């Protein structure tokens, strides 16, 4: 999701995409500090 947000921002200059990317990075950083694997949580959501 972070890569997608960056790609949209880099191709369009859309600031909302950049802000979304930064927010996702903060969430990922917080989760890694707490020992939560965000990627596996997102994968589990896709399977539902």
Secondary structure, DSSP 8 states (H G I E B T S, - for coil): -HHHHHHHHHHH--HHHHHHHHHHHHHHHHHHHHT--HHHHHHHHHH-
